[in-house]
Amino acid sequence: MGFPIHSTGVLYTQEAYMAKEVKSFVTVNKTEGMTGTVLFLSWVGALVYFINQASGFWEVVLAFLKSLVWPALVLYEVLEQLQL
């Protein structure tokens, strides 16, 4: 079985030809905006804050765990203040 030649003269490989027949495409979701970036930066900030207060290994581990939970606690307090 021969593979077709594109109009530019490039020969399709078997994988590329099969993917073209199946029409599999990768979609990128661009509707989230900068939400992920803001959440990541807030997590890094919380991690740095809590690690600066730690003095031993287990306190650093606890600081890491606190930084993971911190955004949920802030959201809870904000919603509580807004009475939602």
Order of alpha helices (4+ residues) and beta strands (2+ residues): alpha-alpha-alpha
